[in-house]
Amino acid sequence: MSTARNKPAGMSSSPPEKDELAAEVLRQFRQVFNAVKTHFQQVEKKVGLGGAQVWALSVIRDTAGIRVTELAQAMDIHQSTASNLVKGLLDKDLISAERDGPDKRVVRLKLQPAGDKALRAVPGPFEGVLPNALQSLDVPTLKRLNTDLGGLVTILRADERSAQVPLAEM
């Protein structure tokens, strides 16, 4: 239970009902973050890869010949983040990168047998539990969440760039 005396300095006192509701929402955020963290820990323990790497592998498997820019778009991450993921997967021989086009500047990614083997061992969902759960919600619920979380992001003055960092990398 929250009281005025155990609030951080600078916070105004608010009605007990609002305090309890804010505490309940905070507990729900903790549950969501814990579920995400637990899933990524299980994935890493099982296959030795981070959650974002697994998601990238699954996208590459599903779209053979995908370019890094297309991978970044598919995962809704920054291109430099996608490039770093690709580098790690190449270093582990989980994917290959083949130069294509007349000037050989286009790089196409392809899953290798070791990458396929890793994916078969992963406890799904490949993209993570939160994106999967969000996809299961209906459109009106997603619209409400989008609006309400947008308001929270504004109050927090959250860095817009962080929106393109995979949760597994946080």
GUZA-84599 format. One line per 3 residues: number of its first residue (from 0); for each residue x, y, z of N, C-alpha, C. Coordinates in steps of 0.2 Angstrom, whole numbers, plus 5000, padded with zeros to 4 digits. Layout:
# residues N
NUM) X/Y/Z/X/Y/Z/X/Y/Z  ...
//
This chain:
# residues 170
0) 5004/4994/5000/5000/5000/5000/5004/5006/5000  5002/5011/4996/5006/5017/4995/5004/5023/5000  5008/5026/5003/5006/5032/5008/5011/5038/5006
3) 5009/5043/5008/5012/5049/5006/5019/5049/5009  5021/5046/5015/5027/5046/5018/5032/5041/5014  5030/5036/5010/5035/5032/5007/5035/5033/4999
6) 5032/5039/4997/5033/5041/4991/5040/5045/4990  5043/5045/4984/5049/5048/4983/5048/5056/4983  5053/5059/4985/5052/5067/4986/5050/5070/4979
9) 5046/5075/4980/5043/5078/4974/5037/5075/4971  5034/5070/4974/5028/5067/4971/5022/5070/4976  5017/5072/4972/5011/5075/4976/5007/5069/4979
12) 5004/5071/4984/4999/5065/4987/4993/5065/4983  4990/5059/4982/4985/5058/4978/4980/5054/4982  4973/5053/4979/4968/5049/4983/4971/5042/4983
15) 4969/5039/4989/4971/5032/4990/4969/5027/4984  4963/5029/4981/4961/5024/4975/4965/5025/4969  4968/5031/4968/4973/5032/4963/4979/5029/4964
18) 4981/5029/4970/4988/5026/4973/4987/5018/4971  4982/5015/4974/4981/5008/4973/4981/5006/4966  4977/5010/4961/4977/5008/4954/4983/5009/4951
21) 4987/5014/4953/4994/5015/4950/4998/5009/4952  4998/5007/4958/5002/5001/4961/5000/4995/4957  4993/4994/4956/4991/4988/4952/4994/4988/4945
24) 4994/4994/4942/4996/4994/4935/5004/4993/4935  5007/4996/4940/5014/4994/4940/5016/4987/4941  5012/4984/4945/5013/4976/4946/5011/4973/4939
27) 5007/4975/4936/5005/4972/4929/5011/4973/4924  5014/4979/4924/5020/4980/4920/5026/4975/4922  5027/4974/4929/5032/4970/4931/5030/4963/4929
30) 5024/4961/4929/5022/4954/4926/5024/4953/4919  5022/4958/4915/5024/4958/4908/5031/4958/4907  5035/4962/4910/5042/4962/4909/5046/4956/4911
33) 5043/4953/4917/5046/4947/4919/5044/4941/4915  5038/4941/4912/5037/4936/4907/5041/4936/4901  5043/4942/4898/5047/4943/4893/5054/4941/4894
36) 5057/4943/4900/5063/4941/4902/5064/4934/4903  5059/4931/4906/5060/4923/4907/5060/4920/4901  5056/4922/4896/5056/4919/4889/5063/4919/4886
39) 5066/4925/4886/5072/4926/4883/5078/4922/4887  5077/4922/4893/5082/4918/4897/5081/4910/4895  5075/4908/4894/5074/4901/4892/5077/4899/4885
42) 5076/4904/4881/5079/4904/4874/5086/4903/4874  5089/4908/4878/5097/4908/4878/5099/4902/4881  5096/4900/4886/5099/4894/4890/5098/4887/4885
45) 5093/4887/4881/5092/4881/4877/5096/4881/4871  5097/4887/4868/5101/4887/4861/5107/4892/4861  5108/4895/4867/5114/4899/4867/5114/4906/4863
48) 5108/4908/4861/5107/4914/4857/5102/4918/4860  5103/4925/4859/5098/4930/4862/5092/4930/4858  5087/4932/4861/5080/4932/4858/5080/4936/4851
51) 5083/4941/4851/5083/4945/4844/5087/4941/4839  5092/4937/4841/5095/4933/4836/5091/4928/4833  5087/4925/4838/5082/4919/4836/5077/4922/4831
54) 5074/4928/4833/5069/4931/4829/5072/4932/4822  5078/4935/4822/5081/4937/4815/5082/4930/4811  5084/4925/4815/5085/4918/4811/5078/4916/4808
57) 5073/4917/4812/5066/4914/4810/5064/4919/4804  5065/4925/4804/5064/4929/4798/5068/4927/4792  5074/4926/4793/5078/4924/4787/5076/4917/4785
60) 5074/4913/4789/5072/4906/4787/5066/4907/4783  5061/4911/4785/5055/4912/4782/5055/4916/4775  5061/4920/4774/5061/4925/4769/5068/4924/4766
63) 5070/4918/4763/5077/4917/4761/5079/4922/4755  5085/4924/4756/5087/4930/4751/5085/4937/4754  5083/4937/4760/5081/4944/4762/5087/4948/4763
66) 5087/4955/4762/5092/4959/4763/5092/4962/4770  5097/4965/4773/5098/4967/4779/5092/4973/4780  5092/4977/4776/5087/4983/4776/5080/4980/4777
69) 5078/4974/4773/5072/4971/4774/5071/4967/4780  5076/4965/4783/5076/4961/4790/5075/4967/4795  5078/4972/4795/5076/4978/4799/5069/4980/4799
72) 5066/4980/4793/5059/4982/4792/5055/4977/4795  5056/4970/4794/5052/4965/4796/5052/4965/4804  5058/4966/4807/5058/4966/4814/5057/4973/4818
75) 5055/4978/4813/5054/4985/4816/5060/4987/4821  5066/4986/4818/5072/4989/4822/5076/4993/4817  5081/4996/4820/5085/5001/4816/5090/4996/4812
78) 5092/4999/4806/5096/4995/4802/5103/4993/4805  5106/4998/4809/5112/4996/4812/5111/4990/4817  5105/4990/4820/5104/4985/4825/5104/4978/4821
81) 5100/4978/4815/5099/4972/4811/5106/4970/4808  5110/4975/4807/5117/4973/4804/5121/4970/4810  5121/4972/4816/5124/4969/4821/5122/4962/4823
84) 5115/4961/4822/5112/4954/4823/5115/4950/4817  5115/4952/4811/5118/4948/4806/5125/4946/4807  5129/4951/4809/5136/4950/4810/5137/4944/4815
87) 5133/4944/4820/5134/4939/4825/5131/4932/4823  5126/4932/4819/5124/4926/4816/5129/4923/4810  5132/4928/4807/5137/4925/4802/5143/4923/4806
90) 5145/4926/4811/5151/4923/4815/5150/4916/4818  5143/4915/4819/5142/4908/4822/5140/4903/4816  5141/4905/4810/5139/4901/4804/5132/4899/4804
93) 5127/4903/4807/5120/4901/4807/5117/4903/4800  5120/4908/4797/5117/4911/4791/5123/4912/4786  5121/4913/4780/5126/4915/4775/5124/4921/4772
96) 5129/4925/4769/5127/4931/4766/5131/4931/4759  5126/4931/4754/5129/4931/4747/5128/4937/4743  5133/4940/4740/5133/4946/4736/5129/4944/4730
99) 5125/4949/4728/5120/4948/4722/5120/4955/4718  5117/4955/4712/5116/4961/4708/5122/4962/4704  5121/4966/4699/5127/4968/4694/5133/4970/4697
102) 5133/4974/4703/5139/4977/4706/5140/4973/4712  5137/4968/4714/5138/4964/4720/5138/4968/4726  5134/4973/4726/5133/4977/4733/5127/4974/4737
105) 5122/4971/4734/5117/4969/4737/5119/4962/4741  5117/4962/4747/5119/4956/4751/5112/4952/4753  5112/4946/4751/5106/4942/4753/5108/4937/4758
108) 5103/4936/4763/5104/4932/4768/5101/4925/4768  5104/4920/4770/5101/4913/4769/5102/4909/4776  5098/4905/4778/5098/4901/4784/5103/4895/4782
111) 5108/4894/4786/5112/4888/4786/5109/4882/4790  5111/4876/4789/5109/4870/4793/5110/4871/4800  5115/4874/4802/5116/4875/4810/5111/4880/4812
114) 5109/4885/4808/5103/4890/4810/5097/4886/4811  5095/4882/4806/5089/4878/4806/5089/4874/4812  5094/4870/4814/5095/4866/4819/5093/4870/4826
117) 5096/4876/4826/5095/4880/4832/5088/4882/4833  5085/4884/4827/5078/4886/4827/5073/4880/4830  5075/4874/4827/5071/4868/4829/5071/4867/4837
120) 5076/4869/4840/5077/4868/4847/5074/4874/4852  5072/4879/4848/5070/4885/4852/5063/4884/4855  5062/4886/4861/5055/4886/4864/5051/4892/4861
123) 5046/4892/4857/5043/4897/4853/5040/4902/4858  5037/4907/4856/5037/4910/4849/5044/4913/4848  5046/4913/4841/5052/4916/4839/5053/4923/4840
126) 5048/4927/4839/5048/4934/4840/5047/4936/4847  5046/4932/4851/5046/4933/4858/5038/4933/4861  5037/4933/4867/5031/4932/4870/5026/4938/4869
129) 5029/4944/4870/5026/4950/4870/5023/4952/4863  5027/4952/4858/5024/4953/4851/5019/4947/4849  5020/4941/4851/5015/4936/4850/5008/4937/4854
132) 5009/4939/4860/5003/4941/4864/4999/4947/4861  5003/4952/4859/5000/4958/4856/4996/4956/4850  4999/4952/4846/4995/4949/4840/4989/4946/4841
135) 4988/4943/4847/4982/4939/4849/4977/4944/4851  4978/4950/4852/4973/4955/4855/4969/4957/4849  4963/4959/4850/4958/4962/4845/4960/4969/4844
138) 4958/4972/4838/4960/4978/4836/4958/4984/4841  4951/4984/4844/4950/4989/4848/4954/4989/4855  4956/4983/4857/4961/4983/4863/4967/4986/4861
141) 4970/4984/4855/4976/4987/4853/4976/4994/4852  4971/4997/4850/4970/5004/4849/4970/5008/4856  4966/5005/4861/4966/5008/4867/4973/5007/4870
144) 4977/5002/4870/4984/5001/4872/4988/5006/4869  4988/5007/4862/4992/5012/4859/4991/5019/4861  4985/5021/4862/4983/5027/4865/4986/5028/4872
147) 4984/5024/4876/4986/5024/4883/4993/5024/4884  4997/5019/4881/5004/5019/4882/5007/5025/4878  5004/5028/4873/5007/5034/4870/5007/5040/4875
150) 5002/5040/4879/5001/5045/4884/5007/5044/4889  5008/5038/4891/5013/5036/4896/5020/5038/4894  5021/5036/4887/5028/5038/4884/5029/5045/4884
153) 5024/5049/4883/5024/5056/4883/5026/5059/4890  5023/5056/4895/5024/5059/4902/5031/5057/4904  5034/5051/4901/5040/5049/4903/5046/5052/4899
156) 5044/5056/4894/5048/5059/4889/5053/5054/4886  5051/5048/4885/5055/5042/4883/5058/5044/4876  5064/5041/4875/5068/5042/4869/5065/5038/4864
159) 5063/5042/4858/5060/5038/4852/5064/5033/4849  5071/5034/4850/5075/5029/4847/5075/5022/4850  5073/5022/4856/5073/5016/4860/5067/5012/4858
162) 5062/5014/4854/5057/5011/4851/5059/5005/4846  5065/5006/4843/5068/5002/4838/5073/4997/4841  5073/4996/4848/5078/4992/4851/5074/4986/4853
165) 5076/4980/4850/5072/4974/4853/5072/4973/4860  5067/4970/4863/5066/4969/4870/5072/4965/4872  5074/4960/4868/5079/4955/4870/5086/4959/4871
168) 5086/4965/4868/5093/4968/4869/5093/4973/4875  5087/4974/4878/5087/4979/4884/5090/4976/4890
//
